[in-house]
Amino acid sequence: MDELCEDQGLPQVERPIYDVKSAGLCTEDEEYTTKIKEFQAYLDLVQKIAKPGCSQEVLKVALNSMASLVKILNCISSTLKLRASL
C-alpha cells in the first residue's frame, strides 16, 4: 500500500533521441540549396551581361567560358557515372 502512495515522479515518455546524422543531412541540404541559389545568381548575371547589344569581346569571353565549363562538368559527370556503375 505504501508503494502506491509513493511519488513516482513524472511519467517517462520515450521520445526519439536527437539524431546527429539527420541534423547533418539537414545542414547538407541547406548548403546544397544555398549553392544552387548562388549558381543560379551567377547564371542570371552572365545573362544580364552577355545579352543582345553587348560587345563582341564580352560575348566571346562568355561563350568560351561557358563552353569550357560545360566540358569540365561533362567530364566530371561521366567519371561519377562510371564509378557508380562499378
Secondary structure as GFF3:
##gff-version 3
##sequence-region A 1 86
A	DSSP	alpha_helix	2	5	.	.	.	ID=ss1
A	DSSP	alpha_helix	20	49	.	.	.	ID=ss2
A	DSSP	alpha_helix	56	85	.	.	.	ID=ss3
###
